[in-house]
Amino acid sequence: MADTGDSLREAQCWLPTYAALGMALLAFFVLLPLSRPGPDQHKDIPQAREQAVAMQANVFSDIRAFIAQNAMEAVINAVQEDSSITLRLPENLLFAPGTERILPAGFTTLNRLKELFLIQRQQTIHIRGYTDDSPPPLGARFKDNLELSALRATHVLRHLLAQGIEPWRLTATGFGELEPLFPNTTEENRAKNRRMEFVLERRLGNE
């Protein structure tokens, strides 16, 4: 009887091991098909990207037509890079020098852009503020150019929210003197680097 009890206890000790092994094998065979994508799935990636670029090209054409119809070619520079579209505006169109305060002319321009953004509802809008490398004026309530550009981008975002642009479409970021378009070696170049950009990108799943 003692031998029988020992054998029973030994078999019971192995049960957890057999159970764990069984679960591991089950997980392996369930997950195996998921880890073996077919070659067609890899081919779909560049095709989807080409489609996104083509769709944005159509949007870019519509945006250029909107800018022309509103006689804004002199103040808005629009460029397409792959599947993103950037609208670039000079600082002095929107803000008083060295402050985050939006000018009356700036509100007028933003209200016109709002109409474009309402038409292009499938686009997210990334608001990006930039400055040159000149230090903030003495007595300014912001400590550096990063903070100034972030405040400007945030004020623009808040205005677009108030104008009915959906909040999930908007982001605001300040880059300060980072990512200049031109070397900050002349006043002309510095003026070009002081800008506000609106980067439009198509939301996935929205045709």
N, C-alpha and C positions, 0 to 999 in steps of 0.2 A: 504493500500500500504506500510506503514511503517513496518508492521509486515512481509510482504513478503520480503522486502529489508533486514531486520535483519536476517531472516532465510537464505537468499542467502549468506549474508556475513559470517554467522556462518558455513555454509556448505563449503565455500571456505577456511575458516581457517583450516578445518579438512583435506583438500586435501593433503597437504604435509605430514601429519601424515600417511594417508592411503598409499601414495606413498612409504614412507620409510618402512612401514610395509611390503608392497608387495615386495620390493627389498630384505629385510631381509629374507623373506620366500623363495624367489627364490634362494638366495645364499645358504641357508641351504640345500635345496633339491638338488642343483647342487654339493655341496661339500660333502654331506653325503656319497655318495658311495666311495669318495676318502679317507675318514677317517675310512673305515671299511675293511682293508686288510684281505684277507682270511688266514687261518692257513697255507696254502701251502707256502705263501710268507715268513713266519717266518722259515719254514723248509729249504728254499733255502739258507739262510744265512750260517749256518754251512756247508752245502754241497758245496757252492761256496768257502768257506775257505779251505775245504779239497782238492778241486780241485786245488786251487792256491798253496797249500803246495806240492801236488803231482807233479805239473808242475815244481816248483822250485827244487824239488828233482832230476828231470831229468836234469835240467840246472846245478845243483851242480855236478852231475856225469860227465857232459861234461867239466865243469871247472876243476875238479880234473884230468881228462884225459889230458887237455891242459897243466896244471901245470907239470904233469909228463913228457909229451912229450918234454917240454922245459927245463927239468931238473931244475925246480924252487922250488922243495919241501923244500929245505933247507932255502929258503928266504920268501916264502909265506905260511901263515897259513890260510886255508879256512875252514869256519864253516857255517852251515846252522841252522838258528833258525826260525822255522815256515816258513813263506813265504819270508824271507830275507836271503841273502847270504853275508857273510862278508869275504873280503880278507884283511889280516893283514900283513903289512910289517914293519920291524924294521927301526927305524930312520936312523941308520948309513948306510943303503943301499941307501937312497935317498938324505940325506942332510949332509953337513959338520956340526960338533958339534956346537951348539949354534947359527946357522945362518939359514936363509931361502933359501940359495943357493943350487940348485939341483946339485948333483955330476954327473960326466960323467957316472958312473955306474948306477946312478939313472935314467938318461935319457934312457939308454939301457933297464932297467927294465920297465919303463913306456911305451916305444915303443912296448915291447912284450905284455904288458897288453892291449895296444891299439888294437892289433889284436884280442884279446879275446873280447873286448868291441864292436868291429865292427861286430863280429859274433853274439853276443847276443844283437841285436838291440832292443829287447822288454824290456830290463832292463834299469831302471834309475840308475844313479851312484852317490851316496852321498859320497863325499870325506871328511874325518874327520881327523883332525890333533890333536895329543896328545903329551904332554911332561911329564916329571916327575915334582917333586916339587922343583927342584933346581932353584934359581933365575937366570934371564938372566945375562950374563957376563957384567962387567962394560964397559960402552961406547957403548953398543948395541943400535941400532936405534929403537928398539921396547921397550916398557915400561914394559911388563910382558909376562908371558907364553901364555896367551890367544892371545895376538897380534902375537907372534911368530908362534903359531900353525895355526892361521888364515892366516898369510902370506904364510906359507908353503902350506896349502891346496889350496889357491888361485893360487900360482905358478903352482901347479900340474894341476889344472883345466885349466889354460891358455895353458899349454903344450898340454893337451889332445884336447883342442879346435883347436890348430894349427895342430894337427895330424888328424883332420877330424871327431872327435866325435861331434855329434849334441849338440848344446848348451842347448836345452830344456831337455836333459837327465842328465845334470850335476848340482850339487850343491856343495858348499865348505863351511865348518864350522870348526872353531878352538875351541877346548875344553880345551886347556892348560893342567893343571894338574888335571882337573876334570875327573871323571870316570876312575880311575886307575885300571888296571887289577890285580895288586898286591900291598900290602902296600909298601910305599916308605921307607923301613927300611934298605935295602941293595942295593949295587950298581947293583947287578944282577937283582933285582926287578925293580929298576929305569930304567935299560936298556930295560926291557920288556915293561914298561909303555910308553917309548918314541917310538911312532909308528905312522904310517899312515894307515888308514882303508878306504876301498872302500866297501860301503854297496850297494848291488844290490837288487832292488825290481822290480817286474814285473809291467809294466804299465797296468792299467785297459783297457780292450777292445782290447789288443794285444795278439793274440794266436800264 
